[in-house]
Amino acid sequence: MTGVHEIISPPVGAQPPRARTRSDAGELSLDGRWRFAWSPTALSGKDPADPGDTWDEIQVPGHWQLCGYGAPAYTNLRYPFPIDPPHVPEANPTGEYRRIVRRPPGWDGGRLLLRFDGVDSWFEVWLNGSPVGRASGSRLTVEFDVTELLTGGDDLLAVRVHQWSFASYVEDQDQWWLSGIFRSVALLHRPAGGIDDVHIVADYDQHTGDGLLRVEARSGEPVTVELAELGVRGVAGETIRVPSVEPWSAELPRLYRVLVATGAETISADIGFRTVRVDGGRLLLNGAPLVFRGVNRHDFDARSGRALTRDALERDVIGMKRHNVNAVRTSHYPPDPYFLELCDRYGLYVLVECDLETHGFSLVDWRGNPSDDPAWGEVYLDRMRRTVERDKNSTSVVMWSLGNEAGWGVNLAANARWTSDRDPSRPIHYEQDVECEAVDVYSRMYPTFDELDAIGRHDEPALADPARDVRRRGLPMLMCEYAHAMGNGPGGLADYEAIVDAYPRLAGGFVWEWTDHGLAGEGPDGRRTYRYGGDFGEPVHDGSFVIDGLLFPDRTPSPGLSELAAVVAPVRMRLDGDQLRVRNRWSFSTTEEVDFRWLLELDGEVMDAGRLDRIVVGPLSESRVTLPPAVRRAERDAPAGGELWLTVTAATGSARPGVDAGHVLARTQQRRRAAAPSREAEPLPPAAEPRPATLDGRFDHAARPKALGPFAVAQVGLDVWRAPTENDRYPGRGAQVSLETRWRAAGFDRLVDRTVEVQLGEASVRRVARYGSPGIDSGFDVDCHWTARDDRLRLDVVIERRGEWRLPLPRLGVVLALRCADPGAAELEWLGLGPGESYPDSRSANWYGRHRMTVRDAQVPYVVPQENGNRSDVRWLRLTGPEGGLRIEGAQPFEVAVRPWSTEQLERARHAAELDETGLLWVHLAAGVTGLGSASCGPPVRSSGQYRAARVRLGFDFVPEAG
Ligand code: GAL
């Protein structure tokens, strides 16, 4: 049997799609408490005329799975039901919604529309038991005319929503399957003589500085157009030249209010003048290069799924602005309409994507893909029309995307044709039109660095068809997705940025993705936890692949976001002798309002600081300025000894939308004076005579110290393994085997040791040990030499790889487990890179200096526990617990991670809330670590970020300090 929700069809009984406007015509929100009944199958047995007075209540907008009915489920591309289009399983959770609607007084004449902004996935509507219509297109607005059905009294609105429908086949985006009325519902008054639709095009002519305003309106009455601020008046249908406008850009989002009116209705639109164009193989905005330093963004909140408050939407936009992000791809559907209003106002370039994905068909070689089946043609076109028509007046929207990962076929080609006819003012994007048959930009996801570089040089592999090849090679290219931010990562952002910078053809890209989609829950002991695929008992799921954002689910920034902010900063600086080089990467603004300051530090102690004179660098230009004499003076006056570092910061001098004055845009540092030669060069003291230990019982029989400063030592050993990051778990583009697999094959996860030799001397002890793994004949030789100097202990260690190694090491150093009554609360202070974590391919966000925080705060709360919290280039480190203080000084800069749990605990836990402190402080001191990469979807760690030493020598002094 075929249900009505299994009939391939655009909405039935719906109005033609039209622009979202702000109008003075009446609008009544129907959001709030609705009656609700849930059924596990499509046959709910509920009568649309039943007001449901005794049913439960539910909040609209919302998803029923997050209100206690049914359960969320996560799959990436796999359909969680048999591929049998257009059919769906009988187990088809269904929500019955009811509420009373009262037409407000004063809404006389004209027509009444019922508007749904988002219902997942298919629904049917009744008023007082009479059918109104039915629709799908979960993230697409639909309106129904209900003029004849509203009585003016209490009218019963009934909505039946099915979780699964034919439409589920074209909504296979990588996200939670969540159902219900999840965006707003409203009743609209459409006055007689009102404006049924409006299309505003506001171009900017960069040669004359004029704006060109053209308004098309659908109305039975004459329509006037007014831009009062500039004294401009005209009528719809004519092109109005507006002299000397300030253009709109994400940098300077200048909006003008335009009133479009008839006698019966006034629409007020805030529009910016701007022109997007593909010209000479480049993507241009107002004639200047348009480079996306963007992110992919889903509508998502850890508690409410895709139902977002205005505050949550605004928080996202402000968060992007504060991290130097200038663009968003609305993956993979039009966002909540308010989001675009915010992008216009705050300034973000938006690539709006149609609500369309059929990725699951790739698993059956695209057999039966709706994209190439004419039976789905009308449904496809309807989706594209609803996308374009709703958002066509948004200034921030600079490009349309036909959808995501839906293969290729006649229906997409038709959508491209329709879109370019309907809106020639914006280029068209679609990544899976690989030959660029119908699109205006060449798009790729997760290219390797080499591929991107080749594309930048117009040197990508040729297409079979020479004509198509020539055309594609002439198009600008963007990365609709790159740098997969799953778990700890992405590494390599700076490398991508350098390639984008090098080639005019490259229009930047959008990091995957803005936020983790963890759903908030409570762990067994009441601790906050974030759930991912499988946590709801789904039989088919894709685990933590949904946790791949730059924000944690609670919307705090991850280190990856700080890294992105530093890498894409609009101002770049470099210190070069007594010169500062300043590069302005803005396309439209000068650095006139940027506040440049300098700071001189000696081993992390501030010596002097000051402000630089105003530096004015034009858009996309570079300048050199001489540092003021005060810097030289301060350098001269600094006491001898120690490292002298100069830092220059560039901060916003005045507030910009979403960004306060004083917000640091960029930072550069240079070591101006090295410390006295380190003790690295000092030879190890000669081996002690093999004699009984006389070090006051400070060592055990295996030559391990019993205490370091105030901390009893529970363990000392070689440290090679790390709890694999999620990027370690995948091979990555262009590779066959993951780092984790290679590391496990080498036995790094299960090293055991054997003492080769112990020497106990009068003032020193030495242990030579061999580390290896079961079944493996390679390993490490470790020579640990402890020397006592007063109350200090010095450790000199030489680690050597033994056997044939051809792979990078997770890390190489020693680990100490110290007994501590409250390890998480212990204070950590260090001189080195910080404050955040750093790895060889992700360290741009950090700066050299003194940093201090608790051990707990030094952990990065990845939803899935994994390697984290490494700090680089550390000179010394101080640990202070209830037991007292311990300073660890390196004979050479070192890498350090201090944790209140072990690597094994970190590796075993599946959710952060499962990590328990056990009275130990784990101190990981290393000569080097391997970087992060983004192999979970993108390329693996580049060779420059891989740690491959064959022999290292490390030296540390352990100095007790007053707590
Ligand atoms: C892409 C896809 C995204 C997401 C990402 C991996 O292929 O377009 O929706 O699945 O991979 O996280």
Residues whose N, C-alpha, C, O or C-beta is under 5 A from the ligand:
A	BS01	GAL	D174 F545 D548 C937
